[in-house]
Amino acid sequence: MLPDGAPTREATLEQALSVWSAYLGANVPLLLVRNPDRARKLLMRAFGISGKEPVGIPVNTRRPLSEAVKRSGGKPLFVELDADLNLDPTTPGLADTRLIWAQPVAGMAPPTELSGATLFVDYGFTLPVPLADGASSLTGAATLWGLHLPGDEHGALIAFSDAALYAAAVDALTDDDAFTDFPHAVAQCERLSGADGLAARLLAVDAATREGMEAGAGLPMSPVLGRCALPFGLAVRVPVEADLATFISYVRNENLDLDWLPEIQPMFYVTNQVTTDRERTRRSAEHLARWIVAPLGPDFVDDEITHAVLGILKAAEYTGVRWYTDPERAQWYGDLMFEWYGPDHDAYRVQFETRVALEAVAD
């Protein structure tokens, strides 16, 4: 949220769009809308949703998106998730769906687009970041972000990768959608921008934490490629070989203020009531539950970054999944523990199949 009392200056719509375009670093059409709810409904009007047409939304969607689909003339179709939180293309009914919404958590990258359907990306609960590869960084036909401004107009920004959709959205704009708080929109952009801005500081902390997590813990993390929203934490996947409750307990016992993804954005309660494949929906919940988030702050110092890594690293060590993404190193480390401490040691023991072990079996 833009702090109360943040300095503002007079600005026009054109000036507000210009500063946001420069910040994103992408020459794509932009629209400012009153709030994320109005932005969602505007996009669905522009797309032509009506007559209770099925609209795909993730099984862990937030209520505002589900309600926006229904109030826009659509019918929510809850799309299952795989282990990497990509949309499951085998979800029943998805083949006949023209539009799918993604709602990435914690600023994670959007899921892979599915063939034959248009994708909208909803980052309404976080802010934009500069697009590393310009317009090509955007996934889908439209991406919306919340601007989190004070007052009645919270603000939403939409970036379009589809020129025809942009033209349709402009035509569909109503007075209820209109955004007028241009001074605060510019102030929020200026707060994010620059080498000392909120975005640069938080992305630097994110990069340092990722580097430490990869080198020390070696666990799967949410990808950077395609990410276009401000992360409020580093999302890490706990391997299936580790007992989840034990892993989380170990992390929290290291005094790490850990978030569990189902606590941030759980399975939407309606999914269990309307699913036609209960087993598949249960698997989606299990996939979701494997993700934890180490909270990050823009002003973290080295000790705080180290602590964010160490809590998860130690849990990975204790549960035998350290260096899960580097199985040869894991095998080397496990062998080293045997060499140093003997066969009865209580140090690290690999709990997953490594390439070295598989090759030994093959021989």
N, C-alpha and C positions, 0 to 999 in steps of 0.2 A: 504494500500500500504506500502511495506517495505520502510522506509525512505531512501532517497538518503544519501549515505555516511555511511550506517550501516556497522559495522565491519563484515568482511567475512574472511574465511580461505579456503585453498585448500580442496576439497572434491571430492570423486568419486561417481558414481551412487549408488554403494552399500552402501556407508556411508550415502548418502542422504536418501535412502529408510529406512535404519536402524534407523536414528533419528526420522523420521516421524512415523515409526511403533511403536517405544518406546513411542512417544508422544501420539499417539492414544490409546495405551494400548490394541491393538487387534492384534492377530496373523492371519491376513488375507492378501492375495496377494495385492500388491500395484503397481501402475504404475505412473510414472511421464511423463507428456505430455507437449508439447510446450505451449499450451494455452487452455482455456476451449472450444473454438470452435473446435479445432482439437480433443479434448477429446470426445465431443459429437458425432462427425462424426465417430471417431474410434469405439466407443461403438456400433453405429448402423451398421457399417460394420461387426463387430464381431457377432452381433446378426443376420445378414443376411437380413436386410431391403433392399427391391428392388421393382421394378415394380409398383411404386406408392401405395405401401401397406399402409393402414391407420395406423398412429401412434398417440396415444392419447397424447395430451398436454393440460394443464389447460387453461380455457378461459381467464385467466389473464397472460398468458405466456408473456415472453419478446421476442422481435423480433429475437434475435440471435438463440434462440432455434427453433422457427418456420422455420427460414431460414436453419438451420442445418438439420432439418427433410427433407425439400424439396431437398436440395443438396445431401442428402444421399440416394435418391431414394424413399423416403416415401411421404405420403400425410397427412398433419396435420388434425387430428380429434380433435376438441375442446371439452374438457370434462367439463361438468358443475360442479358447486361447491355447497355444502350444507352450512348450517348456520355455521358449524365448519370448513369450508374450506376443508372438505374431498371431494374426487372425487365422483361424483354422478353416481352410477352404472347403473342408468336407462337412461343415455345419449344415444340418438339414434345412432346406429352403433357401440357402444362400445363392444357388445357381440362378434363381429367378429374381435376384435383388439388383437393382440398378445403382443404389447409393449405399455406401458404408461410411460410418463415422469411426474414427480412431480417437481415443482419449488417453494419450500416454501419461504415465504417472511420474511425478518428481522430475519433470523435464526430460524424460527419456526420449530416445529417438522414436519416430513413428514406426509402425509395423510395415512390413513389405506389402506393397499394393497387390491386390488380387485381380487376376485377369477378368475382364468383362464387367467390372464395376468401377464407378467413380468413387474416389476416396476424399473425404473431408477430414481435416485434422483439427481437433479441438484442444487448444492449450489455454482455455479460458481461465484456468486457475493459476497461471504463471505468466511471466513476461517474456518478450522476444529476446533473442541474442543475435548478434551480427551473423549473417549467413556465410559460412566459411567459403563456399563455392558459388556465391551469388544465387541467382534464381534456380540453378540446378540443385541447390540444397533443399528446396521445397519438395515435399512428397505430396502427391495428390493434386486435385484441382483447386483447392482452397485451404488455407491455414488461418485459424483465428486465434488471437491471444487476448486475454484480459489486460486492461491498462491499469486497473486497481487505483482509481483516482478517488479523492474525497468527494463528498456531496452525492447528489442524486444520480448524476451521470458517471457511473463507474468507468465507462469507456471500453471499447473493444476495437481491435485492429484486425482487418482481414487482408491477407495477401492472396492474389489470384495467379495461378499458373495457366488458367483457361480464360482466354480473352472473351469468348462467347458467354461464359458464366458471369464474368465481370459486367458485361453489357446488360445482361438480364438482371443482375443484382441492382445496378444503377436504376434501371427502369422500375424495379419492384420496391425501391425505397419509399417509405412513407414518413409523415411527420413524426410518428411515434419512434421511428428508427433514428431520426436526425440527432447528430452529436454537435454540441455547440461549445463545449468547454475546452476550446483550443489552447488557452494559456496553460492549463494543467497538463494537457496532453504533451505539449512541448516541454514542460518542466520534467515530466516523467522520463521523456527521451533523453534530456540533458543529464538527468541523474544517472542513467545507465551508461552514457557515452563516454568515450575518451579513455586514455591509459589508466586514469585513476577512478574511472566510473565503476558503478556497481557491477556491471556485467564483466568487465575485464578482471576485476579483483576476484569475483567468484569463480570465473572460468580458470584463473590461474591456480586457485586452491583446488578446484576439481582436477586439473591436470596433474598437480603434484601428488594428490591423493591416489589418483589412478596409477601413477608411476610406482608409488610405494606399494599399492595393493598388488599390482602385477608382479613386481620383483619379490615381494615378501610372502604374500598369501597365494598368489597364482590361482585365483578363483574367477569364474566367468563374471563379466561385468556388462552392464548395458553399453551398447556401442556408442561411440562419438559420432560416427558417420551418419549424417542426416538429421542430427539433433539441431533444433532451431528454437529452443526455449530454455529459459534460465533454470538450471538444476538447483533444487534445494537440498540435494543429497546425492550420494553415489550409490547406485543400485547394484547389488551383488547377488548372484544366484548361488544358493546353497546346494551342492551336489546331492543327488538322491542317495548316495552311499552314506551320507551323514544323517543321523537322527535329527530331525528339524528342531524339536523342542529342546533337546540337549544342546544343540549348536547355539540357539538363541540365548539359552540360559547362560552358557559360558561367556558369550559376548557381553551380556548385560552385567555379569559378575565382574567384568573388567571395568565397570563404571563407564561404559560407552552408552551414550544416549541414543540407542538404536531404534529406528522405526521399522516396523514389519509391514510389508506392503498391504496385506489384507486389513491392517488397521488404518491405513491411509485411504485406500480405495477398495473396499471389499467387494465380493460378489454381490450384485444387485439382487435384492430379495426376491424379485419377481421371477428371476431365471429358474429357480427351483420349482416354481409353480407352473410354468408354461413349457418347460423343456420337453422335447419328444425323445430325448436320448439321455436319460438320467446318468448313465455311466460316463458318457462323454462330458457332461456338465460337472460331474464329480472330479474328473481328471483336470478340467480347467481350474477348478478351485485348488487342486493340489499343485498345479503349475504356478498359480498365483502365490501360493503360500511359500514357495521356495525362494522368493525374493525378499531381501532385506535392504534397508536403506540407511547408510551412515550419514547423518545430517552434516551439512557443510555450511560455513558462514564466510562472507566475503573478507572478513578481517581475521581469519584463522592465522595463527602464528605456527611456526614449525612444530612446536610441542603438541599443538592441537591436531595438526595433520598426522603426526606420528601416532598419536593416541587413537585416531579414527582407524588407522591401519592395524595397529597392534591388537586391538580387541578382536577383530575378525581373524587376523593371522593366528592368534593363539587358539581360537576356537577351531580353526581349520587344522592346526597341529594336533590338538587333543582328540579330534574326531577322525584323524587319518585321511583328510582330503586336501591337505596343503599341497600346492603346486598341481592342482587338478588339471590346469591348462598346459602343464609341462610335465607329462608323465615320466619322461626319462630322468628329469631332475628329481622328481619325487622318488623314483626307484633308487637313484644314487644316494639320496639323503637317507632313505630307509636302510639301505645296505650299510651306510656309514654308522648309523646308530648300532647296528648289530656288531660291526667291527670294533666300535669303541666300548660298548657296554655289555656285549655278549647276548646270547639268545633269550635270556630272561629279563631283558631290560624293559622299563616302563616308559620309554620315550616314544618317538614317532613310529607308527606302523601304518604302512599304506593300506587303505581300505577300498581301493579301486584298482581295476585292471590297468597295468601299464604296458607300454609297447614292449619293454624289455621282457616282462613276464609272458606276454603273448607269444613273442618270438621264441622264448625258451620252450614253451609248450609245443609250438610248431616243430621245433627241432626234435 
